[in-house]
């Protein structure tokens, strides 16, 4: 059972990596990062179940909390960038330069 969970986690993580590297839309990139974080959470919970420990589940909960905060900050940056530049293309964003 746990081997199937780990393989599923690997496949989901791979889809997230490909989505992040191939797409230029920042919203798709953030969704790909969230997909990778969820794959890691799935792996942590699978290992936690296999080892009969609660540590992996607690760490997965912490990762979900940090991921939620990351989404809020990331989407706020995307909205501000769109208001200033009228574009969300990653290639055109150079607002963070001093």
C-alpha positions as CSV (number, residue, x, y, z in Angstrom):
1,X,0.0,0.0,0.0
2,X,2.7,2.5,0.9
3,X,4.7,1.8,-2.2
4,X,1.7,2.9,-4.3
5,X,1.4,6.1,-2.3
6,X,5.1,6.9,-2.8
7,X,4.9,6.2,-6.6
8,X,1.8,8.5,-6.7
9,X,3.7,11.1,-4.8
10,X,6.6,10.9,-7.2
11,X,4.3,11.3,-10.2
12,X,2.5,14.3,-8.7
13,X,5.8,15.9,-7.9
14,X,7.1,15.3,-11.4
15,X,4.0,16.9,-12.9
16,X,4.6,19.9,-10.6
17,X,8.2,20.2,-11.7
18,X,7.3,20.1,-15.4
19,X,4.5,22.6,-14.9
20,X,6.8,25.0,-13.1
21,X,9.6,24.7,-15.7
22,X,7.5,24.8,-18.8
23,X,4.9,27.5,-18.1
24,X,5.5,31.2,-18.0
25,X,2.3,32.2,-16.3
26,X,3.0,33.0,-12.6
27,X,-0.4,31.6,-11.5
28,X,0.3,28.3,-13.2
29,X,3.8,28.4,-11.6
30,X,2.3,28.9,-8.1
31,X,-0.1,26.1,-8.7
32,X,2.7,23.8,-9.7
33,X,4.6,24.7,-6.5
34,X,1.5,23.9,-4.5
35,X,1.2,20.6,-6.4
36,X,4.8,19.8,-5.4
37,X,4.2,20.7,-1.8
38,X,1.1,18.5,-1.7
39,X,3.1,15.6,-3.2
40,X,5.7,16.0,-0.4
41,X,2.8,16.0,2.1
42,X,1.5,12.8,0.6
43,X,4.9,11.3,0.9
44,X,5.3,12.4,4.5
45,X,2.0,11.0,5.5
46,X,2.8,7.7,3.7
47,X,6.1,7.3,5.5
48,X,4.5,8.3,8.7
49,X,1.9,5.6,8.3
50,X,4.6,3.0,7.4
51,X,6.8,3.9,10.4
52,X,3.8,4.1,12.8
53,X,4.8,7.6,13.9
54,X,2.9,10.9,14.1
55,X,5.9,13.1,13.2
56,X,5.3,13.0,9.5
57,X,1.7,14.0,9.9
58,X,2.6,16.9,12.1
59,X,5.2,18.1,9.7
60,X,2.8,17.8,6.8
61,X,0.4,20.1,8.7
62,X,3.1,22.6,9.2
63,X,4.0,22.5,5.5
64,X,0.3,23.1,4.6
65,X,0.3,26.1,6.9
66,X,3.4,27.6,5.3
67,X,2.0,26.8,1.8
68,X,-1.2,28.7,2.6
69,X,0.8,31.8,3.6
70,X,3.0,31.5,0.5
71,X,-0.1,31.5,-1.7
72,X,-1.4,34.7,-0.1
73,X,1.9,36.5,-0.5
74,X,2.4,35.2,-4.0
75,X,-1.0,36.1,-5.3
76,X,-0.7,39.6,-3.7
77,X,2.6,40.1,-5.6
78,X,1.0,38.9,-8.9
79,X,-2.0,41.3,-8.4
80,X,0.3,44.3,-7.7
81,X,2.5,43.4,-10.7
82,X,-0.6,43.2,-12.9
83,X,-1.8,46.6,-11.8
84,X,1.5,48.2,-12.5
85,X,2.7,46.4,-15.7
86,X,-0.7,45.3,-17.1
87,X,0.9,41.9,-17.8
88,X,1.5,38.7,-15.8
89,X,4.3,37.4,-18.0
90,X,7.2,36.2,-16.0
91,X,9.7,37.4,-18.7
92,X,8.5,41.0,-18.5
93,X,8.6,41.3,-14.7
94,X,11.6,43.3,-13.5
95,X,9.9,45.3,-10.8
96,X,11.9,43.7,-8.0
97,X,15.2,45.2,-9.3
98,X,16.4,48.0,-7.1
